[in-house]
Amino acid sequence: MGLLAMLIPLNTINSALSAIKANSKALEANAENVANSQTEGYRPIESIFESRPEGGVEVRMDQGPVPPEGQSGVDLAEEAVDSIAYQAGYKANLAVIRRYDQMIGRLLDVVG
């Protein structure tokens, strides 16, 4: 086993990457919901985050309930809060990957 493999657990990076992808997909659904907030009969997309057995996270998309006639099912306040949460999740996991990139660079400087 190589030195890097022993020192840097790749499952951490894989978990962070899966979280970035999941938050990105959730943000896309969030944007679609906001764009359709005035569309009569629109059923918002619900993003459901689930842990994967091998580590990391994935997001499953589910259609929201049918709204009352003449209305959209989108709650803009809820979408705003969700957007903030998805952006924070994206940024936090991106910071993990950046930190690992810095660690690898320093390790290579020491080993190299």
Secondary structure as UniProt FT lines:
FT   HELIX           3..7
FT   HELIX           10..35
FT   TURN            36..38
FT   TURN            40..41
FT   STRAND          45..51
FT   TURN            53..54
FT   STRAND          57..63
FT   TURN            69..70
FT   HELIX           76..111
//
